[in-house]
Amino acid sequence: MQHVLIIHEVEDYPLWKVIFDQAASIRKKAGEISYQLLRYDDDAHNIVHFSEWSSLEEARRFFESSELVQLRLEAGVKAPEFIYLKEIERGIL
């Protein structure tokens, strides 16, 4: 499995969430399979987006696209950090 971990601050979560939800079809078309949204326990403006992708190359191409750069600006995203990950093990305890 390939995953992307994105950590970023948002100015206004409700506004960001609307734009995030509206982008679901383009995320799916780009290769996103599933996602989780988390926030810092002590700061609702710091969001973590953890997602599974069909390939890391597709994920990079999507996240670096001019279309997504513009969407991030509209959504009030500040300094996103992208971490591209390959799963090496999974377990249930």
Secondary structure, DSSP 8 states (H G I E B T S, - for coil): -EEEEEEEEES-HHHHHHHHHHTHHHHHHHTEEEEEEEEETTEEEEEEEEEEES-HHHHHHHHTSHHHHHHHHHHTEEEEEEEEEE-------
